[in-house]
Amino acid sequence: MAVAIDIDSCIACGACAEACPNDALEVDDYAEVDEDACIECGICVDTCPVEAISL
């Protein structure tokens, strides 16, 4: 199971996408996860300033 994004809380800042070592996140109106690329490292969870990402 990849990370979960709370799209109502996501502010589309892009911090998670920049921090992701596998380029598994893309941000437009909110962050979206490529579950095939996600390795569940948790870096995006720690990076999100509004706690919109969880494992």
N, CA and C of each residue as an Amber inpcrd file, in Angstrom:
protein
   165
   0.8430000  -1.1830000   0.0000000   0.0000000   0.0000000   0.0000000
   0.8850000   1.2420000   0.0000000   0.6700000   2.1170000  -0.9290000
   1.4590000   3.3450000  -1.0350000   0.9290000   4.3880000  -0.0510000
   1.5560000   5.5240000  -0.0440000   1.1150000   6.5960000   0.8310000
  -0.2800000   7.0770000   0.4240000  -0.9760000   7.6560000   1.3850000
  -2.3070000   8.2040000   1.1280000  -2.2310000   9.7210000   1.2110000
  -2.8900000  10.3840000   0.2740000  -2.9190000  11.8430000   0.2310000
  -4.3040000  12.3130000   0.6170000  -4.3730000  13.2100000   1.5950000
  -5.6430000  13.8480000   1.9510000  -5.7750000  15.0590000   1.0270000
  -6.5300000  14.9140000  -0.0470000  -6.5980000  15.9680000  -1.0610000
  -7.2690000  17.2370000  -0.5490000  -8.0550000  17.1210000   0.5120000
  -8.6780000  18.3150000   1.0950000  -7.6670000  19.1370000   1.8990000
  -6.6420000  18.4730000   2.4230000  -5.6140000  19.1660000   3.2060000
  -4.4160000  19.6010000   2.3780000  -4.1690000  18.9110000   1.2670000
  -3.0010000  19.1920000   0.4290000  -3.0690000  20.6160000  -0.1390000
  -1.9580000  21.3370000   0.0020000  -1.8900000  22.7100000  -0.5120000
  -1.0800000  22.7990000  -1.8050000  -0.7330000  21.6480000  -2.3700000
  -0.0120000  21.5640000  -3.6500000   1.2850000  22.3660000  -3.6500000
   2.0070000  22.3120000  -2.5330000   3.2600000  23.0670000  -2.4320000
   4.4080000  22.4090000  -3.1910000   4.3220000  21.0750000  -3.3880000
   5.3580000  20.3690000  -4.1220000   6.5160000  19.8650000  -3.2890000
   6.5020000  20.1190000  -1.9940000   7.6090000  19.6790000  -1.1400000
   7.7810000  18.1690000  -1.1720000   6.6860000  17.4480000  -1.2000000
   6.7550000  15.9810000  -1.2210000   7.3890000  15.4770000  -2.5080000
   6.9950000  16.0530000  -3.6200000   7.5260000  15.6330000  -4.9230000
   9.0260000  15.9180000  -5.0170000   9.4500000  17.0560000  -4.4860000
  10.8690000  17.3980000  -4.5030000  11.6820000  16.4600000  -3.6260000
  11.0970000  16.0060000  -2.5190000  11.8180000  15.1610000  -1.5670000
  11.8260000  13.6910000  -1.9590000  10.8980000  13.2680000  -2.7870000
  10.7510000  11.8480000  -3.1220000  11.9560000  11.3230000  -3.9100000
  12.6270000  10.2890000  -3.3910000  13.8020000   9.7560000  -4.0850000
  13.4610000   8.9380000  -5.3400000  12.1930000   8.5740000  -5.5080000
  11.7980000   7.7520000  -6.6500000  10.8960000   8.4810000  -7.6380000
  10.7370000   9.7750000  -7.4740000   9.8510000  10.5580000  -8.3400000
   8.4560000   9.9260000  -8.4190000   7.9500000   9.4820000  -7.2710000
   6.6610000   8.7940000  -7.2230000   5.4920000   9.7420000  -6.9770000
   5.7760000  11.0180000  -6.8420000   4.7220000  12.0020000  -6.5820000
   4.6950000  13.0590000  -7.6670000   3.4950000  13.4360000  -8.0460000
   3.2820000  14.5120000  -9.0170000   2.2570000  15.4610000  -8.4120000
   2.4760000  16.7450000  -8.5810000   1.5870000  17.7260000  -7.9740000
   1.0070000  18.6500000  -9.0390000  -0.3140000  18.6950000  -9.0880000
  -1.0450000  19.6740000  -9.8930000  -1.9200000  20.4550000  -8.9200000
  -3.1900000  20.1310000  -8.8430000  -4.0670000  20.7600000  -7.8550000
  -3.8450000  20.1660000  -6.4710000  -3.3320000  18.9520000  -6.4280000
  -2.9650000  18.2560000  -5.1950000  -1.9710000  17.1540000  -5.5620000
  -1.3050000  16.6020000  -4.5820000  -0.3120000  15.5580000  -4.8250000
  -0.9880000  14.2480000  -5.1960000  -0.3780000  13.5360000  -6.1360000
  -0.8490000  12.2130000  -6.5240000   0.3400000  11.2640000  -6.4980000
   0.0910000  10.0290000  -6.0690000   1.1530000   9.0360000  -5.9080000
   1.1010000   8.0000000  -7.0230000   2.2620000   7.7150000  -7.5930000
   2.4060000   6.5930000  -8.5210000   2.7170000   5.3870000  -7.6450000
   1.7120000   4.5600000  -7.3860000   1.8730000   3.4450000  -6.4630000
   2.9240000   2.4390000  -6.9130000   3.1580000   2.3330000  -8.2030000
   4.1820000   1.4190000  -8.7020000   5.5830000   1.9240000  -8.3910000
   5.7530000   3.2320000  -8.3300000   7.0690000   3.8110000  -8.0710000
   7.3380000   4.0380000  -6.5790000   6.2770000   4.1380000  -5.7880000
   6.4200000   4.4270000  -4.3560000   7.0570000   3.2500000  -3.6230000
   8.0900000   3.5490000  -2.8280000   8.7650000   2.5160000  -2.0410000
   8.4210000   2.6310000  -0.5550000   7.4580000   3.4870000  -0.2360000
   6.9730000   3.6760000   1.1330000   8.0830000   4.0370000   2.1090000
   8.9820000   4.9150000   1.6840000  10.0990000   5.3120000   2.5410000
   9.6770000   6.3060000   3.6250000   8.5830000   7.0440000   3.3830000
   8.0690000   7.9750000   4.3750000   8.6600000   9.3770000   4.3230000
   9.5640000   9.6180000   3.4030000  10.1750000  10.9490000   3.3170000
   9.1150000  12.0110000   3.0310000   8.1730000  11.7010000   2.1640000
   7.1200000  12.6660000   1.8400000   6.2390000  12.9690000   3.0480000
   6.0040000  11.9510000   3.8680000   5.1910000  12.1350000   5.0800000
   5.8790000  13.1380000   6.0030000   7.1840000  12.9610000   6.1840000
   7.9510000  13.8570000   7.0570000   8.0940000  15.2520000   6.4660000
   8.0550000  15.3640000   5.1510000   8.2750000  16.6380000   4.4660000
   7.0270000  17.5030000   4.3800000   5.8540000  16.8960000   4.3400000
   4.6160000  17.6490000   4.1330000   4.3600000  18.6440000   5.2750000
   4.2610000  19.9350000   4.9470000   4.0850000  20.9490000   5.9870000
   2.6870000  20.9850000   6.5930000   1.7160000  20.3600000   5.9390000
   0.3420000  20.3850000   6.4550000  -0.1540000  18.9890000   6.8490000
   0.7580000  18.0280000   6.9130000   0.4430000  16.6550000   7.3230000
  -0.6850000  16.0450000   6.4980000  -0.6440000  16.2610000   5.1730000
  -1.6770000  15.7420000   4.2720000  -1.3260000  14.3540000   3.7360000
  -0.1780000  13.8130000   4.1250000   0.2770000  12.5280000   3.6150000
   0.4560000  11.5650000   4.7790000   0.0060000  10.3370000   4.5800000
   0.1850000   9.3080000   5.6150000   0.5400000   7.9820000   4.9660000
   1.1390000   7.1150000   5.7590000   1.4560000   5.7590000   5.3030000
   0.4250000   4.7930000   5.8610000
